Amino acid sequence: MNVSHGVENEYLRRHPVDAAEQLETIPDPELEPVVGSLDPRALGIAMEYLSPPKAIEVFEVLPREAQLEILERAAPRLAVTLLAQLDDSRREQLLEGLRSVSREDLRRLMAFRENSAGRLMDRSYLAVQAELTVGQALKRLQQSPLRGARSVFVVSTERRLEGRVDIQDLALASGEESLADHVQRVDEAVTTETDREELVELLERSRLDSVPVVDLEGHLVGVVRYRSLFHAIEDVATADLQKMVGVSPEERALSLPGFAIKRRLPWLHINLLTAFLAASVVGLFEGLIAQFTALAVLLPVVAGQSGNAGAQALAVTMRGLALREIGIRQWRLVLGKEVMVGLFNGVALAITCGIAVYLWSASFGLALVIAVAMVMSMLAAGISGSLVPIVLTRLGQDPATASSIILTTVTDVAGFFSFLGTATILAFML
């Protein structure tokens, strides 16, 4: 064990969150000598608090015996995350090394749809029967490994969900009281096929720490905890951030240069093609730019402002789609809002920019051109920023992957065309 990193078995057991933070700072090439000699049982506790990419890196450098120990004891969410990153042959080898109960449980969990409640649920929960007294329920709670929960679930003898009891109510009640007197009805149970987005809505609405997962017959099969759902949303959000700029969601800050080049270069070529498309619009007005060189100076101003405005509309729309604040059916409302915002911002910026250009160039015509172009490009930015992700979603595509490239092309073309087109019309009129 490399003590210089401050990670040791006892520390892992007592302070798993702090230990996980220290493990996150260790470069991947240095992980093996640090974690190779650690107790897998203690390490598995800290791995619950690692980011998924780091947890996978730690898992990869462990010997097979340690990997099996962690898979046996890890929460289902972590175990499924680790197994999902392996190729089929290696995954099967590890699964065959597990106890039959663990092996079948993990195979069943991995069969659930991605980002469903079945994938996100935790099977380590406490369920008690209503026939118990408060004292008996508290004793069960003290003996269980469950920590940090605010409620326990009540089930029938057939394991059907009947309700939940707040732990605070148990702590304040008399030990002889019947547990049934404190049971609250559960209205927020979900099935294993419930989408992550529905879970987000439910937890935001109910403000609960966990949501029970039941099968078609109402049997309690697991619990989705807020922490697991938060990690899942965080993973998707950070991956979407990378995909929006043409970066693979698998790339990390310390990934090998070859891996980064392989994943980024195709998207850079696509961006290059769209840049040539925008440049071709400028080429249509080559003679006008040669005649009025000030136009070339002001081109980036219009394109830059429309690009920023489009990115704002795109971010708000994508967030609304991700959190299910809006659906495809609300496209008219979203479009109307962004048109109003674009028009107002365009007029305000047109006044500011027109005054600045007039003071700089002493040309009323040039100030008028950039003012009109600013309004038109801001409108185009709002329209494209709101419609592009909705249209891609309607077509069954991931809006995070292509929205940014399409938006950049539209705003550049609209900005250049509105500015140079307005200048051409004004020059023709004069």
N, C-alpha and C positions, 0 to 999 in steps of 0.2 A: 504494500500500500504506500502511496506517495503522500506522506503526511504534510508536505508543504502546501498542498491544496486544502488542508483543514478538513478533509473528509475521512471519517472513520466510522466503524460500525455503530458504536454507541451514539455518535452524533447523528447518524442517519436515522436511528430509531427515535431519538428524543426530539430532534429538530429537522424533520424531513423537508419542510419548506425552505429553510435556510440552506440546507445541504443541496437541495435542487438548484437554488440560485447559484451556488458555487460551481456545481457541475456544469451549468449553462455557460460559465465563463471559460471552461477548459477547452482548448482547441481540439478538434476531432482527432488529429494524429496523436495527441497525448492522452487520449482517454483510456486506452488499453491497460497501461501500467497502473493507472489510478483505480479503475473499477474492477480489474481482473481478479484481485485478491479479496474483494469485499464480500461479505455475507449476502447472498442473493435475497434472503428474506428481508434484510434491512434495506438493501438497494431498491428492491421492488416498491417499498413504501415511498421512497424519495422520487422514484420514476413517475409516480402518480401526478407529481407536481411539475414535471418537466414538460417543455413544449414537445409536441409529437415528433418533429424532426430530430431533436436532441435525444429523446427517448429511444428512437430507432437507432441512432448512432451508438448509444450506450449498449443497446441490446445486441447489435451486430458484433461488437468486440468481445462479448462474453463467451466463455466456453459453453459447449452444448448443455452440460449438466446444470449450469447456472441459468441458462435460457429456459430450460424445462421447469426449474424451480420457480422462476418468475412467472411463467405462463400459468402454472398451477395456482399461484397465490394472487396474481394481479386481478384488479377489477376488470370485468368483461370489456369495458370500453378500451382500456389500455391493451389488453391481450389481443383484441380484434385489430386494433390499430397496428400493433407490431406484426401480427401474422399477415395482414393485408399487404405489407410492403415486400414480402418474400415471394420468390417464384414458386410455382406450384409444387415442384419436386421437394424443395427444401421445407415448404410449409407442411407437406404431408409427412416428411421425416420427423419434424418436431411434434406434430399431432400424434403420430404413432407412438412417440415416447411418453405421452401423458397418460394419466389414469383414464380409464374408459369413460367415466362420468364427465371429467373435464373435457376430454376429446369431443364427445358428442355434444356437450353444451356449447363449446366454441364453434363447432361446425354449424350448429343450429343458428347461433348468433350471426355468423358470417353469411348465412343464407338470407338474412333480412336485407331489404333494399337500403341503399346508401342514404344516409341522413334521415332515416326513419327512426321512430321511437324504439323499435326493436334493436337497432344498432347502438343507440345512445343510452339504453337503459342499464341500470346497475342491478344485479341480482343479490347483492349483499344488503338486505334491508331487514328491518324488524317488523314482524306481523304477529299480533296477539289476538286472542279470542275474547269476545265480550263477556264471557262467563267468569273471567278472572276478576280479582279485586285490584284496586289501585296499587296496593302494596306488592302483589304478585307481578303486576305489569312493570313496576319500577325495578324489581329485582331482575326480571328478564332483561330490562334495558341496561342495567349495570353490568350484567354478565355478557352482554353482546359486544362485538367490536365496533358497533355503530357509534360514531362521534360526529358532533356538529349538526345533527338533525334537530329540527324543531317539532317534529311530530312523528307518531308511529301509526301504522295502519292496523285496522281491525278487520279480521276475516272470520268467516264461518268455519265449521269443522271440515267443509269441503273446499276450503281455501278460496271461497268467493268473497270479493271485497264488500265490506259492509259500511266502512266509514274510516275516519281518522280521529286521533286524539292528540291535542297539543301537549307537549311534554311539560310546559309551564303549568297547565291545568293539573297534571298528575302531581307535580311537585307541591302544589298548594292544597291538594285534596288530602283527606284522611285515608290512611292505609286500608281501612276496613270498608271503605265505600266501594260500590260496584263500578267496574270500569264502564259498563253500559250507560251509566248516568252521564258520562262525559264524551260519548261518541258523537261526532259531528258527521252529517251527511256529506258524501263526496260527489260533487257535481262535475268534476274536472278530470275524470279518468279518461285515458286514451288507449287506443289499440296499438299493437306492434307496428302497424303500417301507417300510423299517423306521421305526417311530414314534419320536418324540423320547423318550418315556418309557422305551422299551427301551434306547435309547442311554444314558440316564442310569444305568439299572441296570447296564449293561455296563461303563461307565467307572468307576462306583463299585466294582464287583466286581474289575475287572482292574487299576485304578490306572494305566492307560496314558495317554499324552499324545495319542493319536490312534487312530482306528478306521478300517480300510480299508472302502471301499464297492465291492462287486462287482456285476456284472450277473448274469443267470440262467446264463450260461456260465462264470462265474468270472473274467471279465476285470476287472482293476482300473480303476475309472472315477473314483475320487475318494477323498478322505480327510476324515473328520469330526474336526476338531481340538477339543480340550477347550475352547479359548477361544471358538470359534464356538458350541458347545453351551451353554457358560455364558451367553453373551450371549442366546441364544434363550430359555433358562430364565428369565433375569433379566427379559427383555421381557414374557414371559407372566405372571411373578409380579407385576410392578408393575402390569400391566394388570388382573390379578385383584383386586389391592388396591383399585383404583379402582372396578371393577365391583361389588365387594361393598358399597360405600357409595353406589351409584347415580350414579357419575361415569363419563363416557365414557372408554374407554381412550385415545382420541385427544387428550383435553384435556391441556395442559401448564400449568406454573406461569405462563407469560407468554402464554397464549392470550387472544384478545380476549374481553371481557366478554360480548358478544352470543353467541359460540359456547358459552361456559360456561353461560349462562342457558338457551339452547336445549336443551342436552343434560341439564342437571340438573333443570329444572322438571318434566318428566313424572314422574320418579321421586319428586320431592317431593310431587306430587299423589297418587301411589300410597301413599306413606308417610302422607299425610294421611288417606286412606281407612282404612288399617289403624289409625291412631290413634283415629279415630271408633269403630271396632269395639271397641277396648279401652275407650274411654270409655263405650260402651253397657253394658259389663259393670258399670262403676261405677254407672251410672244405675239398674241393677236393685236396687241396695242404697241408694238415695238416702235412704229413711226411716231405715235403720239408721245411716248416717253422720250424719244430722241429730241422731239421739239420742245417739250416742257420737262426739263430734267428734275424739277422740284417734285414731280409726281413719284419718281423712283425713291426719293427720300421719305415720302409719307406712306408708301405702300405698307411697310411693316407695321405702322401704327394701326391701320384699319384691320389688317389680318390678325395682329396680336390681340386687339380688344375683342374681336368676334370669337377668337379661339378661347379666350378666358371665359367669356360669357357662355359659350357653348359647353365648356367643361363644367361650369356651375350647374347649368340645367341638367346635364348628363348625370352628375353626381347625385343630385336630389331625386331625379327620376329612378335611377338604379337603386337607391336606398329604399324608395317607396315600394318598388317591385320586390326587393329582397325581404322586406319586413311585412309585405302584404298590406301596406297602407293603401295601395292602389292596385287595380287589376287592369287587364287589357281593355275592359269595357269602359274604363274611365279616361280613355285616351283623349276624348274631346275636352274634358275638364282640365287635364294636365296641359294640353296644347293651348287652350284658351288662357290659362294662367301664365304660361311662359311667353305667349305673344304679348300679353299686357306688360309683363316685366321687361321684355326685350324692347318694346316700343317706348316705355317710360325711360328706361336706362339709355336707350339710343338717343332720344331727344336731349336728355340731360348731358350726355357726353358730346353730342353734336354741338351744343351751345358752347361748352367748355373748349372743345377741340377747335371749333371754328374761330373763336376769339383768339386762341393761341396761335393758330396758323396765320390769321390776318395780321397780328402783331409781328410775326416773324417774317412774313413775305410781303406785307402791304398789298396783297392781292385779294380783292373781294371774291373773285371768281374761284380761286383755289380754296378759300375758306368755305364757300358754298358747296364745292365739290366734296370736300371731306366731311362736311356736316351731313349732306344727303347720304353719302356712302356709309357713314357711321350708323344712321338709323336703319338703313336697309340690311347691313351686315349683322347688326344686333338682332334684328327680327329673324334673319336666317339662322343665326346661332341658337336662338331660343326654340325655334321650330325643330331644327335637327337634333338638338340636345334632348328634347322631350320625346320625339318620335322614334329616333334610331333604336334605343333599347326596347321600346314597346314593340316595334315591328320585328326586331330580332327574336324577342320572346314569343311573339305570335307565330313565328316561323319555326319555333322549336330549337333555336340556337341560343348559346350562352352569350348574353349581352356584354359580359365583362371581356370577352375575347376580342370582339371586332368593333365594338362601339367607338372606342377611342380613335382607331384608324379612320373609320368612316366619318366621324365628326371632324377630325382634322382636315380631311379632304374637302368636306362640304364648306367649312368655315373659311378655309383658304381660298377656294374657288369663288365663294360668294363675296368675300372681302375684296379680292382683286377685281372681280368682274363689276361689282357695284361701284367701286372707286374709279376704275379706268373707263367703265361704260358711261358713268355720269360725266366724267371729264370729256369724253368724246362727244356726247350730246351737247354739252355746253360750248365746246369749241366749234361744233357745226353751226349752232345757233348764232354764234358771234361772227 
